[in-house]
Amino acid sequence: MRIHLSDFENTAVAAAAPTEGLSGTVVRRIALQDWGDNWFLLALDAPLEYHGRSYDQALIRSRLVGYELGRDKWTSVFVLVMPNPAVLDKSAVDSKDFDHVSWASATIQIES
């Protein structure tokens, strides 16, 4: 599944993202022990250069009750980044393994 992120609530993330927003492919579904399941690990097409670091992945999940990525074409999402990608090798992960950097609009991209 391909997803496009735009309309970032955090102006620093908006400034760091390409003008057209960020796009990527969902590579994995993840459950956070303290924040529930239905998180999607997004491999970004182009890295997000934010606060002196480069992130090639983001973790996203719908912020809106009753909306779900993959079922709904659009939703507002939480955007988290990983200071240490090795956390994905752990048997269980939780919110402290990630940094919440913004909210954004997420749109499913139809692959042709």
Summary of the structure (lengths in Angstrom):
residues: 112
radius of gyration: 13.0
end to end distance: 11.8
largest distance: 37.4
contacts: 317
relative contact order: 0.26
helix: 12%
strand: 56%
